[in-house]
Amino acid sequence: MADLAALQQTLGVWFNDPPLLEQALVHSSYVNENPGFAPASNERLEFLGDAILGFIVAEELYQRFSQFSEGEMTKLRSSLVRRDALSRMARAISLGNYLYLGKGEEASGGRRKPANLAGALEALIAAIFLDRGLSAARDFVLRSADKELNKVLSQGIEPDYKSQLQEIIQARQQQTPTYKVIEAVGPDHDRAFTVEVRVGDTVLGRGSGKSKKVAETEAARSALDQLSANFTQ
């Protein structure tokens, strides 16, 4: 059985209903192999925790960073709630050590799998919310996410050139830019793409990169530079 007292000490959260904490740690593989085990898996808690996490992060970004646009806050939130970030937060509190896993999942390294760790963290957030309320859940999330948030902020927020271009074109021409790959060269493991962004038959910009996404971003940046130059002439 998981040492719930040690986990609560690490979390800085003491549960009124410890079985709720225990349920947050139960992977579906354990339930499948132990049908007589009382708690269900943590999947329903994970569903709730995902929503609570998104709300807490969005609220914090809105309150803390009044200088950021909607797009910038969306990028920050996405960086903080994606699987790899959540799994790092879970590892920081050694959450994998406390999971209930089936034998097969255990043998395959389930305590280290990002999906298991991220899901358990979301389930844990839901359990804290249900047991101690939103304030306790918020405190836990913000403590856990502080390092990730500082990391994202230190790296800076990459401008969303495609969204910026789309907003300008829709406002000026009531149309949506389209992207077309015009060249793809090199072997599969080292391919380079060239993309054009157009409105109708008019080419607005061209960009290249190691992926279609990067090439599209560069094409949008080129188009924005050209539009800016035309506007200042």
KOLBA-533816 format. One record per atom (N, C-alpha, C): z, y, x; residue in one letter; chain; atom name. Coordinates in pm, whole numbers. Atoms other than C-alpha are relative to their C-alpha. Layout:
BEGIN
<<Z Y X> A A CA>
...
END
This chain:
BEGIN
<<0 -121 84> M A N>
<<0 0 0> M A CA>
<<0 125 88> M A C>
<<6 -124 -75> A A N>
<<-70 353 116> A A CA>
<<137 65 7> A A C>
<<-127 -71 -17> D A N>
<<223 552 252> D A CA>
<<-15 138 -64> D A C>
<<21 -124 74> L A N>
<<217 820 -16> L A CA>
<<92 111 47> L A C>
<<-93 -103 -47> A A N>
<<522 999 122> A A CA>
<<-55 69 125> A A C>
<<56 -58 -121> A A N>
<<354 1045 460> A A CA>
<<-121 88 -32> A A C>
<<117 -79 38> L A N>
<<34 1168 296> L A CA>
<<42 131 -64> L A C>
<<-46 -122 65> Q A N>
<<220 1417 79> Q A CA>
<<59 98 103> Q A C>
<<-54 -85 -107> Q A N>
<<398 1546 389> Q A CA>
<<-114 71 73> Q A C>
<<117 -58 -67> T A N>
<<61 1600 556> T A CA>
<<-67 105 -87> T A C>
<<67 -92 92> L A N>
<<-83 1768 247> L A CA>
<<82 125 -25> L A C>
<<-87 -109 40> G A N>
<<217 1990 194> G A CA>
<<8 13 -151> G A C>
<<-2 4 146> V A N>
<<199 1889 -171> V A CA>
<<79 -124 -43> V A C>
<<-81 111 49> W A N>
<<461 1674 -347> W A CA>
<<-30 -20 -148> W A C>
<<46 31 135> F A N>
<<345 1503 -664> F A CA>
<<115 -32 -94> F A C>
<<-92 41 107> N A N>
<<542 1483 -986> N A CA>
<<-35 -141 -48> N A C>
<<49 130 46> D A N>
<<329 1177 -1069> D A CA>
<<-74 -67 116> D A C>
<<63 61 -117> P A N>
<<265 983 -743> P A CA>
<<-113 -98 -33> P A C>
<<114 88 31> P A N>
<<44 721 -918> P A CA>
<<-133 75 -14> P A C>
<<123 -79 9> L A N>
<<-207 1001 -978> L A CA>
<<-58 21 139> L A C>
<<45 -12 -138> L A N>
<<-224 1059 -604> L A CA>
<<-59 -133 47> L A C>
<<49 131 -40> E A N>
<<-266 687 -552> E A CA>
<<-139 -28 -56> E A C>
<<130 22 60> Q A N>
<<-558 674 -793> Q A CA>
<<-110 75 74> Q A C>
<<99 -78 -73> A A N>
<<-736 944 -594> A A CA>
<<-47 -71 126> A A C>
<<30 70 -124> L A N>
<<-738 703 -299> L A CA>
<<-74 -132 -23> L A C>
<<53 133 33> V A N>
<<-888 402 -481> V A CA>
<<-153 4 -7> V A C>
<<145 13 -1> H A N>
<<-1250 327 -392> H A CA>
<<-43 -107 -100> H A C>
<<46 96 101> S A N>
<<-1456 139 -650> S A CA>
<<-8 -142 54> S A C>
<<8 135 -59> S A N>
<<-1497 -154 -408> S A CA>
<<133 -73 -9> S A C>
<<-133 62 10> Y A N>
<<-1122 -214 -421> Y A CA>
<<25 -51 -141> Y A C>
<<-18 39 140> V A N>
<<-1118 -225 -800> V A CA>
<<-85 -124 -30> V A C>
<<88 116 25> N A N>
<<-1412 -468 -801> N A CA>
<<60 -129 54> N A C>
<<-58 120 -61> E A N>
<<-1224 -707 -573> E A CA>
<<142 -29 -48> E A C>
<<-137 15 48> N A N>
<<-885 -652 -735> N A CA>
<<8 46 -145> N A C>
<<6 -45 140> P A N>
<<-943 -636 -1112> P A CA>
<<136 15 -67> P A C>
<<-132 -13 59> G A N>
<<-571 -669 -1182> G A CA>
<<75 122 47> G A C>
<<-64 -120 -52> F A N>
<<-492 -352 -990> F A CA>
<<2 107 -108> F A C>
<<-17 -89 116> A A N>
<<-357 -99 -1239> A A CA>
<<-91 124 0> A A C>
<<80 -123 6> P A N>
<<-527 232 -1139> P A CA>
<<-150 -29 0> P A C>
<<145 7 -8> A A N>
<<-897 280 -1197> A A CA>
<<-44 58 134> A A C>
<<48 -61 -124> S A N>
<<-1119 396 -912> S A CA>
<<12 152 -10> S A C>
<<-15 -145 -5> N A N>
<<-1122 759 -806> N A CA>
<<-125 75 -48> N A C>
<<128 -64 32> E A N>
<<-1471 828 -945> E A CA>
<<11 110 -105> E A C>
<<-16 -106 102> R A N>
<<-1362 1022 -1255> R A CA>
<<72 122 60> R A C>
<<-68 -111 -68> L A N>
<<-1124 1229 -1044> L A CA>
<<-97 73 92> L A C>
<<100 -61 -88> E A N>
<<-1407 1289 -799> E A CA>
<<-90 96 -78> E A C>
<<84 -85 86> F A N>
<<-1621 1429 -1081> F A CA>
<<72 131 -32> F A C>
<<-76 -120 33> L A N>
<<-1347 1671 -1184> L A CA>
<<25 85 124> L A C>
<<-29 -73 -123> G A N>
<<-1260 1763 -828> G A CA>
<<-117 78 52> G A C>
<<121 -70 -42> D A N>
<<-1618 1858 -751> D A CA>
<<-12 135 -72> D A C>
<<9 -124 78> A A N>
<<-1612 2116 -1032> A A CA>
<<110 99 39> A A C>
<<-112 -88 -37> I A N>
<<-1269 2251 -935> I A CA>
<<-24 61 137> I A C>
<<31 -49 -134> L A N>
<<-1370 2279 -570> L A CA>
<<-103 110 -4> L A C>
<<105 -101 9> G A N>
<<-1686 2469 -659> G A CA>
<<52 131 -56> G A C>
<<-56 -121 59> F A N>
<<-1491 2711 -877> F A CA>
<<89 75 98> F A C>
<<-94 -65 -93> I A N>
<<-1220 2778 -618> I A CA>
<<-75 68 114> I A C>
<<77 -58 -110> V A N>
<<-1471 2835 -339> V A CA>
<<-78 122 -48> V A C>
<<77 -114 53> A A N>
<<-1689 3061 -557> A A CA>
<<91 120 -25> A A C>
<<-93 -109 27> E A N>
<<-1388 3266 -667> E A CA>
<<46 66 129> E A C>
<<-46 -55 -128> E A N>
<<-1266 3306 -308> E A CA>
<<-109 84 66> E A C>
<<110 -75 -60> L A N>
<<-1607 3417 -183> L A CA>
<<-23 131 -75> L A C>
<<20 -121 81> Y A N>
<<-1641 3664 -471> Y A CA>
<<108 104 31> Y A C>
<<-111 -92 -23> Q A N>
<<-1298 3816 -409> Q A CA>
<<5 51 144> Q A C>
<<-21 -32 -142> R A N>
<<-1309 3815 -31> R A CA>
<<-117 73 65> R A C>
<<117 -55 -68> F A N>
<<-1664 3919 52> F A CA>
<<-84 83 -97> F A C>
<<69 -87 95> S A N>
<<-1770 4208 -168> S A CA>
<<-135 47 53> S A C>
<<127 -45 -59> Q A N>
<<-2052 4289 76> Q A CA>
<<-111 -101 -12> Q A C>
<<102 105 5> F A N>
<<-2233 3960 17> F A CA>
<<-71 0 -135> F A C>
<<80 12 122> S A N>
<<-2514 3921 -234> S A CA>
<<22 -136 -64> S A C>
<<-8 130 68> E A N>
<<-2539 3639 -486> E A CA>
<<-60 -111 86> E A C>
<<65 101 -83> G A N>
<<-2780 3455 -258> G A CA>
<<82 -38 121> G A C>
<<-83 28 -117> E A N>
<<-2553 3488 44> E A CA>
<<124 -81 -37> E A C>
<<-117 78 44> M A N>
<<-2250 3365 -150> M A CA>
<<-39 -142 -37> M A C>
<<48 135 35> T A N>
<<-2454 3072 -281> T A CA>
<<-18 -84 125> T A C>
<<18 71 -125> K A N>
<<-2546 2976 75> K A CA>
<<135 -40 61> K A C>
<<-133 29 -53> L A N>
<<-2183 2998 188> L A CA>
<<66 -113 -78> L A C>
<<-62 104 83> R A N>
<<-2062 2791 -105> R A CA>
<<-63 -136 28> R A C>
<<69 126 -27> S A N>
<<-2326 2526 -40> S A CA>
<<44 -59 134> S A C>
<<-43 47 -131> S A N>
<<-2220 2505 324> S A CA>
<<140 -58 -3> S A C>
<<-140 43 4> L A N>
<<-1855 2458 229> L A CA>
<<23 -123 -86> L A C>
<<-25 112 91> V A N>
<<-1893 2198 -46> V A CA>
<<-93 -118 25> V A C>
<<88 113 -27> R A N>
<<-2160 1974 107> R A CA>
<<79 -113 66> R A C>
<<-71 122 -39> R A N>
<<-2071 1621 209> R A CA>
<<56 5 141> R A C>
<<-48 5 -138> D A N>
<<-2046 1666 585> D A CA>
<<119 93 23> D A C>
<<-114 -90 -12> A A N>
<<-1813 1965 553> A A CA>
<<125 -61 -63> A A C>
<<-115 62 67> L A N>
<<-1589 1782 305> L A CA>
<<54 -118 80> L A C>
<<-47 114 -78> S A N>
<<-1577 1473 525> S A CA>
<<78 47 123> S A C>
<<-76 -54 -114> R A N>
<<-1463 1686 819> R A CA>
<<138 47 -46> R A C>
<<-130 -40 54> M A N>
<<-1187 1836 602> M A CA>
<<88 -122 -24> M A C>
<<-76 122 27> A A N>
<<-1084 1484 501> A A CA>
<<50 -63 130> A A C>
<<-42 56 -129> R A N>
<<-1076 1367 863> R A CA>
<<116 80 59> R A C>
<<-106 -85 -56> A A N>
<<-853 1662 954> A A CA>
<<137 -40 -51> A A C>
<<-130 45 54> I A N>
<<-580 1516 731> I A CA>
<<9 -153 1> I A C>
<<1 147 -14> S A N>
<<-663 1153 823> S A CA>
<<-3 -70 -135> S A C>
<<1 54 135> L A N>
<<-744 1082 460> L A CA>
<<-54 -144 -3> L A C>
<<57 134 -3> G A N>
<<-946 773 551> G A CA>
<<104 -109 21> G A C>
<<-104 100 -27> N A N>
<<-627 598 667> N A CA>
<<70 -47 -128> N A C>
<<-76 28 122> Y A N>
<<-492 602 312> Y A CA>
<<-84 -63 -111> Y A C>
<<88 47 106> L A N>
<<-793 474 118> L A CA>
<<24 -147 -32> L A C>
<<2 139 46> Y A N>
<<-788 154 -88> Y A CA>
<<-146 -43 -3> Y A C>
<<138 44 -11> L A N>
<<-1108 -27 8> L A CA>
<<-9 -151 -20> L A C>
<<27 144 5> G A N>
<<-1258 -366 -72> G A CA>
<<-23 -53 140> G A C>
<<13 61 -133> K A N>
<<-1287 -610 217> K A CA>
<<-135 29 63> K A C>
<<133 -28 -52> G A N>
<<-1660 -561 251> G A CA>
<<-14 145 46> G A C>
<<7 -142 -33> E A N>
<<-1630 -183 250> E A CA>
<<84 30 124> E A C>
<<-86 -14 -117> E A N>
<<-1345 -202 501> E A CA>
<<-72 -46 125> E A C>
<<67 59 -115> A A N>
<<-1548 -424 732> A A CA>
<<-120 83 46> A A C>
<<119 -80 -34> S A N>
<<-1847 -189 720> S A CA>
<<36 141 46> S A C>
<<-41 -133 -48> G A N>
<<-1642 109 842> G A CA>
<<19 101 -109> G A C>
<<-13 -88 116> G A N>
<<-1569 251 499> G A CA>
<<97 115 17> G A C>
<<-98 -108 -20> R A N>
<<-1276 458 623> R A CA>
<<-59 119 75> R A C>
<<63 -108 -76> R A N>
<<-1513 663 835> R A CA>
<<-127 54 -68> R A C>
<<124 -41 65> K A N>
<<-1806 696 594> K A CA>
<<15 138 -66> K A C>
<<-9 -133 60> P A N>
<<-1874 1060 498> P A CA>
<<5 -1 -152> P A C>
<<1 3 147> A A N>
<<-1946 967 135> A A CA>
<<137 -37 -55> A A C>
<<-133 41 46> N A N>
<<-1611 790 95> N A CA>
<<103 110 23> N A C>
<<-97 -104 -33> L A N>
<<-1418 1068 267> L A CA>
<<-18 122 -89> L A C>
<<26 -117 85> A A N>
<<-1588 1350 74> A A CA>
<<42 -28 -144> A A C>
<<-38 35 137> G A N>
<<-1541 1168 -257> G A CA>
<<150 -5 -18> G A C>
<<-146 7 9> A A N>
<<-1174 1099 -187> A A CA>
<<63 138 5> A A C>
<<-54 -136 -6> L A N>
<<-1115 1463 -96> L A CA>
<<-17 70 -134> L A C>
<<22 -60 132> E A N>
<<-1270 1578 -424> E A CA>
<<96 -60 -103> E A C>
<<-95 64 92> A A N>
<<-1059 1322 -612> A A CA>
<<141 51 24> A A C>
<<-132 -53 -33> L A N>
<<-751 1447 -429> L A CA>
<<20 140 -56> L A C>
<<-8 -136 55> I A N>
<<-826 1805 -531> I A CA>
<<25 -6 -150> I A C>
<<-21 16 144> A A N>
<<-850 1693 -894> A A CA>
<<141 -47 -30> A A C>
<<-136 51 22> A A N>
<<-522 1501 -867> A A CA>
<<103 111 17> A A C>
<<-92 -113 -20> I A N>
<<-344 1807 -728> I A CA>
<<-8 96 -118> I A C>
<<20 -89 116> F A N>
<<-493 2019 -1007> F A CA>
<<71 -55 -124> F A C>
<<-59 60 120> L A N>
<<-381 1777 -1279> L A CA>
<<152 -7 10> L A C>
<<-144 19 -17> D A N>
<<-34 1727 -1133> D A CA>
<<75 131 22> D A C>
<<-73 -121 -40> R A N>
<<56 2070 -995> R A CA>
<<-65 130 -48> R A C>
<<63 -118 54> G A N>
<<-192 2310 -1152> G A CA>
<<-101 64 94> G A C>
<<109 -64 -74> L A N>
<<-473 2539 -1036> L A CA>
<<49 70 126> L A C>
<<-50 -74 -116> S A N>
<<-257 2747 -801> S A CA>
<<21 -92 120> S A C>
<<-22 95 -108> A A N>
<<-155 2443 -597> A A CA>
<<-132 -54 53> A A C>
<<131 48 -43> A A N>
<<-512 2314 -592> A A CA>
<<-72 105 82> A A C>
<<64 -109 -74> R A N>
<<-637 2653 -477> R A CA>
<<61 12 140> R A C>
<<-65 -10 -131> D A N>
<<-380 2671 -197> D A CA>
<<-47 -111 93> D A C>
<<42 113 -82> F A N>
<<-476 2325 -75> F A CA>
<<-145 15 45> F A C>
<<142 -14 -34> V A N>
<<-852 2390 -89> V A CA>
<<-20 108 105> V A C>
<<22 -110 -94> L A N>
<<-829 2723 93> L A CA>
<<57 -31 137> L A C>
<<-52 44 -129> R A N>
<<-607 2577 365> R A CA>
<<-96 -96 67> R A C>
<<87 104 -55> S A N>
<<-841 2282 408> S A CA>
<<-135 57 44> S A C>
<<134 -52 -26> A A N>
<<-1159 2490 405> A A CA>
<<-3 116 99> A A C>
<<-6 -120 -84> D A N>
<<-1040 2772 631> D A CA>
<<-82 -16 129> D A C>
<<73 23 -126> K A N>
<<-1179 2621 953> K A CA>
<<-150 -4 -24> K A C>
<<142 9 32> E A N>
<<-1513 2540 789> E A CA>
<<-57 137 -35> E A C>
<<47 -133 38> L A N>
<<-1541 2889 642> L A CA>
<<-18 87 123> L A C>
<<11 -80 -122> N A N>
<<-1474 3054 978> N A CA>
<<-119 -45 84> N A C>
<<113 54 -75> K A N>
<<-1732 2826 1137> K A CA>
<<-132 52 -58> K A C>
<<122 -47 65> V A N>
<<-1998 2922 882> V A CA>
<<-20 149 25> V A C>
<<9 -145 -19> L A N>
<<-1920 3292 914> L A CA>
<<-37 35 143> L A C>
<<30 -28 -140> S A N>
<<-1935 3279 1294> S A CA>
<<-145 -29 33> S A C>
<<141 34 -22> Q A N>
<<-2281 3121 1278> Q A CA>
<<-94 98 -68> Q A C>
<<81 -95 73> G A N>
<<-2402 3389 1041> G A CA>
<<-76 -65 -115> G A C>
<<74 48 116> I A N>
<<-2595 3357 719> I A CA>
<<-148 28 21> I A C>
<<143 -17 -20> E A N>
<<-2964 3296 765> E A CA>
<<-63 63 -125> E A C>
<<63 -64 116> P A N>
<<-3165 3530 543> P A CA>
<<-89 -99 -77> P A C>
<<82 87 86> D A N>
<<-3335 3355 250> D A CA>
<<-132 72 -25> D A C>
<<126 -73 7> Y A N>
<<-3686 3484 313> Y A CA>
<<-83 -41 -121> Y A C>
<<80 46 112> K A N>
<<-3847 3270 43> K A CA>
<<48 64 -131> K A C>
<<-53 -62 122> S A N>
<<-3615 3404 -229> S A CA>
<<-31 149 -2> S A C>
<<30 -144 -7> Q A N>
<<-3663 3762 -109> Q A CA>
<<-145 26 -35> Q A C>
<<142 -19 28> L A N>
<<-4039 3726 -118> L A CA>
<<-30 -24 -147> L A C>
<<24 31 141> Q A N>
<<-4034 3567 -462> Q A CA>
<<46 114 -90> Q A C>
<<-51 -112 81> E A N>
<<-3822 3850 -603> E A CA>
<<-95 119 5> E A C>
<<90 -115 -15> I A N>
<<-4060 4114 -464> I A CA>
<<-131 -24 -75> I A C>
<<129 30 62> I A N>
<<-4377 3942 -585> I A CA>
<<13 -4 -152> I A C>
<<-19 5 145> Q A N>
<<-4237 3873 -930> Q A CA>
<<20 140 -58> Q A C>
<<-22 -136 49> A A N>
<<-4124 4234 -964> A A CA>
<<-129 83 1> A A C>
<<121 -81 -14> R A N>
<<-4457 4378 -847> R A CA>
<<-119 -56 -78> R A C>
<<121 60 55> Q A N>
<<-4711 4130 -982> Q A CA>
<<26 -101 -112> Q A C>
<<-35 98 103> Q A N>
<<-4523 3906 -1228> Q A CA>
<<-62 -137 30> Q A C>
<<51 130 -42> Q A N>
<<-4641 3603 -1029> Q A CA>
<<99 -64 97> Q A C>
<<-87 72 -93> T A N>
<<-4476 3339 -810> T A CA>
<<-82 -44 121> T A C>
<<73 44 -119> P A N>
<<-4585 3277 -449> P A CA>
<<-8 -153 7> P A C>
<<15 144 -21> T A N>
<<-4717 2930 -366> T A CA>
<<-20 -26 149> T A C>
<<7 37 -142> Y A N>
<<-4702 2749 -33> Y A CA>
<<-93 -120 16> Y A C>
<<96 107 -22> K A N>
<<-4979 2528 105> K A CA>
<<-5 -36 149> K A C>
<<15 47 -137> V A N>
<<-4985 2315 420> V A CA>
<<-149 2 36> V A C>
<<141 -8 -40> I A N>
<<-5310 2400 599> I A CA>
<<-27 -80 127> I A C>
<<18 79 -120> E A N>
<<-5250 2199 915> E A CA>
<<127 -79 30> E A C>
<<-111 85 -44> A A N>
<<-5028 1912 1032> A A CA>
<<-48 -79 120> A A C>
<<48 63 -123> V A N>
<<-5067 1796 1391> V A CA>
<<114 -69 73> V A C>
<<-98 70 -81> G A N>
<<-4891 1559 1627> G A CA>
<<44 -131 -62> G A C>
<<-50 129 51> P A N>
<<-4731 1214 1594> P A CA>
<<112 21 -102> P A C>
<<-99 -11 108> D A N>
<<-4490 1142 1308> D A CA>
<<135 48 50> D A C>
<<-133 -36 -50> H A N>
<<-4183 1186 1530> H A CA>
<<4 141 60> H A C>
<<4 -134 -59> D A N>
<<-4301 1523 1665> D A CA>
<<-113 79 -64> D A C>
<<107 -62 77> R A N>
<<-4514 1676 1393> R A CA>
<<23 151 -10> R A C>
<<-6 -146 18> A A N>
<<-4592 2048 1360> A A CA>
<<-85 37 -121> A A C>
<<67 -40 123> F A N>
<<-4688 2208 1030> F A CA>
<<-33 149 3> F A C>
<<35 -140 23> T A N>
<<-4869 2531 951> T A CA>
<<-19 19 -150> T A C>
<<-1 -24 145> V A N>
<<-4823 2676 603> V A CA>
<<-44 142 -28> V A C>
<<34 -132 52> E A N>
<<-4978 2966 416> E A CA>
<<73 24 -131> E A C>
<<-57 -39 128> V A N>
<<-4803 3151 136> V A CA>
<<-99 94 -67> V A C>
<<104 -73 71> R A N>
<<-5032 3290 -130> R A CA>
<<47 47 -136> R A C>
<<-8 -38 141> V A N>
<<-5044 3476 -456> V A CA>
<<-143 -4 -51> V A C>
<<138 23 40> G A N>
<<-5353 3351 -631> G A CA>
<<-80 -43 121> G A C>
<<83 32 -117> D A N>
<<-5626 3345 -364> D A CA>
<<34 87 121> D A C>
<<-36 -92 -109> T A N>
<<-5460 3612 -149> T A CA>
<<106 -61 90> T A C>
<<-96 51 -98> V A N>
<<-5291 3492 168> V A CA>
<<93 113 41> V A C>
<<-98 -102 -34> L A N>
<<-4970 3686 223> L A CA>
<<57 -17 140> L A C>
<<-57 25 -131> G A N>
<<-4848 3518 539> G A CA>
<<-21 -144 42> G A C>
<<17 134 -55> R A N>
<<-4866 3216 765> R A CA>
<<114 -28 97> R A C>
<<-109 36 -90> G A N>
<<-4597 3025 953> G A CA>
<<-10 -143 45> G A C>
<<3 135 -55> S A N>
<<-4548 2716 1167> S A CA>
<<141 -47 33> S A C>
<<-131 56 -33> G A N>
<<-4258 2480 1234> G A CA>
<<-4 -150 5> G A C>
<<-11 144 -14> K A N>
<<-4140 2125 1296> K A CA>
<<19 -72 -133> K A C>
<<-9 59 134> S A N>
<<-4094 2069 923> S A CA>
<<-70 95 -97> S A C>
<<63 -85 101> K A N>
<<-4261 2196 607> K A CA>
<<93 114 -41> K A C>
<<-97 -101 42> K A N>
<<-3941 2380 514> K A CA>
<<4 116 98> K A C>
<<-3 -105 -101> V A N>
<<-3928 2568 843> V A CA>
<<-129 81 -3> V A C>
<<129 -69 4> A A N>
<<-4299 2649 822> A A CA>
<<-9 93 -121> A A C>
<<1 -84 119> E A N>
<<-4260 2781 467> E A CA>
<<88 123 19> E A C>
<<-90 -113 -26> T A N>
<<-3966 2998 576> T A CA>
<<-68 102 90> T A C>
<<69 -91 -92> E A N>
<<-4171 3141 863> E A CA>
<<-117 71 -69> E A C>
<<109 -63 75> A A N>
<<-4465 3205 628> A A CA>
<<54 112 -89> A A C>
<<-62 -102 84> A A N>
<<-4236 3394 391> A A CA>
<<45 120 82> A A C>
<<-41 -110 -86> R A N>
<<-4094 3596 679> R A CA>
<<-120 84 43> R A C>
<<122 -70 -37> S A N>
<<-4446 3683 792> S A CA>
<<-51 86 -114> S A C>
<<46 -75 117> A A N>
<<-4539 3789 439> A A CA>
<<87 124 -23> A A C>
<<-90 -114 19> L A N>
<<-4231 4011 412> L A CA>
<<-26 109 104> L A C>
<<31 -97 -105> D A N>
<<-4313 4176 746> D A CA>
<<-127 75 -33> D A C>
<<127 -63 34> Q A N>
<<-4668 4242 629> Q A CA>
<<15 95 -118> Q A C>
<<-24 -86 115> L A N>
<<-4555 4381 295> L A CA>
<<74 126 40> L A C>
<<-76 -116 -48> S A N>
<<-4306 4607 472> S A CA>
<<-87 96 77> S A C>
<<91 -84 -79> A A N>
<<-4574 4733 713> A A CA>
<<-96 75 -92> A A C>
<<91 -65 94> N A N>
<<-4813 4807 426> N A CA>
<<69 110 -78> N A C>
<<-74 -95 82> F A N>
<<-4542 4985 233> F A CA>
<<29 129 78> F A C>
<<-37 -118 -81> T A N>
<<-4458 5219 524> T A CA>
<<-122 76 48> T A C>
<<120 -69 -46> Q A N>
<<-4819 5306 597> Q A CA>
<<-37 117 -91> Q A C>
END
